[in-house]
Amino acid sequence: MNIENIVTGIDGIVFESKKDLTKHSTMRLKCVGDLITVTSVSGLKSCLKTLSENSIEYRVLGMGANQLLSETSEIPYIKLSLPFDKSYLLNARDTYLLPASVTLSVLSSHAVKKGLKGWEAFTGIPATLGGAIFMNAGTNLGEIGPLVTRVFTITKEGEENIHLMNEDSFSYRKQNFLADGEFIYQVEMKHFGEDPSISKQIKEYLELRNRTQPLKEWTCGCVFKNSKHKRTCLAGKFIDIMGLKGLTYNGMRISPKHANFMENTNSSSHKDVVALINIIKDELLLQYGVEFETEVKL
Ligand SMILES: Cc1cc2nc3c(=O)[nH]c(=O)nc-3n(C[C@H](O)[C@H](O)[C@H](O)COP(=O)(O)OP(=O)(O)OC[C@H]3O[C@@H](n4cnc5c(N)ncnc54)[C@H](O)[C@@H]3O)c2cc1C
């Protein structure tokens, strides 16, 4: 079925066929596929409804900081690019209603200026707000989940939905309320008051990340989750102890700076990351009898 014919004419979307999507992931994996960029909520509704009526699957793409795009994709990617007037962030507010395509760096910069308590949790995470909520992104300073009050979505069938958050809405690096294919387009967030010391905390944490993580390389963040062995047995520590730092497979390298990161040093693709992940998994099992779940979406 020709997707272009089906979606062309829908207001608020741009369809690009067989586009080079290498720059659409932070790991810069080679990728070619169809991209639908959505610029309005009504466009998103019509697009998802139309795809559903034609039984066409899709993948949701945020900043591509936590997904490994495959070299070619038959399934189209949908990316949100909703308008956002930055003057909305000139003053601190009690609650914020934000498009899901806004980036965490924009929100962090607002948090630094206004000293928003709680917002230090997502310091330095490259993400769109939608992707951060999908992943319940977080750092040693906390997670984004507790800052979220309502999540506005469009279902796979093109219906609007509003999720009210409760204590079960999030767990470690995941949300528990979205149905398959449900698309976040808007988010309501709060903070825990204003505190000038937050600005300093955010700046210091950014410096720490710069020192300890390969932020100048093409990576997808931490490859493995630390959940099962949280705090005491970090995945990176195991990989480091096994002497695998620097190990390279087809241009994909285990970071010499932080062993839970992989760096794309030379036009690697999805299959190279998967091969390196499998090498690490086999060694972990052989040498220590431990298994780590991947955090990155394969
Ligand atoms: C250098 C680096 C450092 C990182 N550090 C951290 C860290 O400290 N903590 C941390 O938690 N993560 C970290 N990450 C991983 C990544 O930044 C997070 O997982 C982030 O939340 C991904 O957001 P994204 O917009 O890139 O989403 P993507 O990677 O594009 O997508 C991730 C998942 O969310 C889904 N999704 C995206 N947008 C939407 C939407 N609008 N509606 C519904 N589903 C959606 C996608 O389909 C996919 O399943 C790091 C990554 C890098 C490259």
The ligand as an SDF file (V2000), in Angstrom:
LIG
                    3D

 53 58  0  0  0  0  0  0  0  0999 V2000
   24.0820   11.3010   25.7370 C   0  0  0  0  0  0  0  0  0  0  0  0
   22.8140   10.7120   26.2730 C   0  0  0  0  0  0  0  0  0  0  0  0
   22.5770   10.7230   27.6420 C   0  0  0  0  0  0  0  0  0  0  0  0
   21.3960   10.1720   28.1640 C   0  0  0  0  0  0  0  0  0  0  0  0
   21.1750   10.2200   29.5110 N   0  0  0  0  0  0  0  0  0  0  0  0
   20.0220    9.7550   30.0270 C   0  0  0  0  0  0  0  0  0  0  0  0
   19.7520    9.8500   31.4290 C   0  0  0  0  0  0  0  0  0  0  0  0
   20.5480   10.3450   32.2260 O   0  0  0  0  0  0  0  0  0  0  0  0
   18.5650    9.3680   31.8790 N   0  0  0  0  0  0  0  0  0  0  0  0
   17.6360    8.8140   31.0520 C   0  0  0  0  0  0  0  0  0  0  0  0
   16.5650    8.4120   31.5310 O   0  0  0  0  0  0  0  0  0  0  0  0
   17.8770    8.6950   29.7260 N   0  0  0  0  0  0  0  0  0  0  0  0
   19.0270    9.1530   29.1970 C   0  0  0  0  0  0  0  0  0  0  0  0
   19.2730    9.0460   27.8530 N   0  0  0  0  0  0  0  0  0  0  0  0
   18.3040    8.3540   26.9730 C   0  0  0  0  0  0  0  0  0  0  0  0
   17.2550    9.3030   26.3510 C   0  0  0  0  0  0  0  0  0  0  0  0
   17.6980   10.6150   26.3840 O   0  0  0  0  0  0  0  0  0  0  0  0
   15.9190    9.1730   27.0700 C   0  0  0  0  0  0  0  0  0  0  0  0
   15.4340    7.8510   27.0760 O   0  0  0  0  0  0  0  0  0  0  0  0
   14.8420   10.0720   26.4550 C   0  0  0  0  0  0  0  0  0  0  0  0
   13.6960    9.9990   27.2470 O   0  0  0  0  0  0  0  0  0  0  0  0
   14.4880    9.7120   25.0100 C   0  0  0  0  0  0  0  0  0  0  0  0
   13.6570   10.7330   24.5010 O   0  0  0  0  0  0  0  0  0  0  0  0
   13.4510   10.9370   22.9290 P   0  0  0  0  0  0  0  0  0  0  0  0
   12.5890   12.1220   22.7250 O   0  0  0  0  0  0  0  0  0  0  0  0
   14.7490   10.9200   22.2480 O   0  0  0  0  0  0  0  0  0  0  0  0
   12.6340    9.6330   22.5590 O   0  0  0  0  0  0  0  0  0  0  0  0
   12.9840    8.4730   21.4570 P   0  0  0  0  0  0  0  0  0  0  0  0
   14.3110    7.9570   21.7860 O   0  0  0  0  0  0  0  0  0  0  0  0
   12.7850    9.0670   20.1100 O   0  0  0  0  0  0  0  0  0  0  0  0
   11.8730    7.4720   21.8010 O   0  0  0  0  0  0  0  0  0  0  0  0
   11.9170    6.7010   22.9790 C   0  0  0  0  0  0  0  0  0  0  0  0
   10.5830    5.9470   23.1160 C   0  0  0  0  0  0  0  0  0  0  0  0
    9.5580    6.8860   23.3920 O   0  0  0  0  0  0  0  0  0  0  0  0
    8.5260    6.7940   22.4030 C   0  0  0  0  0  0  0  0  0  0  0  0
    8.0230    8.1590   22.1800 N   0  0  0  0  0  0  0  0  0  0  0  0
    8.7680    9.2570   21.8370 C   0  0  0  0  0  0  0  0  0  0  0  0
    7.9780   10.3370   21.7400 N   0  0  0  0  0  0  0  0  0  0  0  0
    6.7100    9.9190   22.0160 C   0  0  0  0  0  0  0  0  0  0  0  0
    5.4370   10.5730   22.0500 C   0  0  0  0  0  0  0  0  0  0  0  0
    5.2810   11.8800   21.8000 N   0  0  0  0  0  0  0  0  0  0  0  0
    4.3360    9.8180   22.3520 N   0  0  0  0  0  0  0  0  0  0  0  0
    4.4600    8.5000   22.6050 C   0  0  0  0  0  0  0  0  0  0  0  0
    5.6180    7.8250   22.5680 N   0  0  0  0  0  0  0  0  0  0  0  0
    6.7450    8.5320   22.2850 C   0  0  0  0  0  0  0  0  0  0  0  0
    9.1980    6.1910   21.1840 C   0  0  0  0  0  0  0  0  0  0  0  0
    8.2800    5.5420   20.3350 O   0  0  0  0  0  0  0  0  0  0  0  0
   10.1840    5.2260   21.8170 C   0  0  0  0  0  0  0  0  0  0  0  0
    9.5580    4.0150   22.1580 O   0  0  0  0  0  0  0  0  0  0  0  0
   20.4270    9.5890   27.2920 C   0  0  0  0  0  0  0  0  0  0  0  0
   20.6720    9.5880   25.8990 C   0  0  0  0  0  0  0  0  0  0  0  0
   21.8450   10.1460   25.3900 C   0  0  0  0  0  0  0  0  0  0  0  0
   22.0690   10.1450   23.9170 C   0  0  0  0  0  0  0  0  0  0  0  0
  1  2  1  0
  2  3  1  0
  2 52  2  0
  3  4  2  0
  4  5  1  0
  4 50  1  0
  5  6  2  0
  6  7  1  0
  6 13  1  0
  7  8  2  0
  7  9  1  0
  9 10  1  0
 10 11  2  0
 10 12  1  0
 12 13  2  0
 13 14  1  0
 14 15  1  0
 14 50  1  0
 15 16  1  0
 16 17  1  0
 16 18  1  0
 18 19  1  0
 18 20  1  0
 20 21  1  0
 20 22  1  0
 22 23  1  0
 23 24  1  0
 24 25  2  0
 24 26  1  0
 24 27  1  0
 27 28  1  0
 28 29  2  0
 28 30  1  0
 28 31  1  0
 31 32  1  0
 32 33  1  0
 33 34  1  0
 33 48  1  0
 34 35  1  0
 35 36  1  0
 35 46  1  0
 36 37  1  0
 36 45  1  0
 37 38  2  0
 38 39  1  0
 39 40  1  0
 39 45  2  0
 40 41  1  0
 40 42  2  0
 42 43  1  0
 43 44  2  0
 44 45  1  0
 46 47  1  0
 46 48  1  0
 48 49  1  0
 50 51  2  0
 51 52  1  0
 52 53  1  0
M  END
$$$$
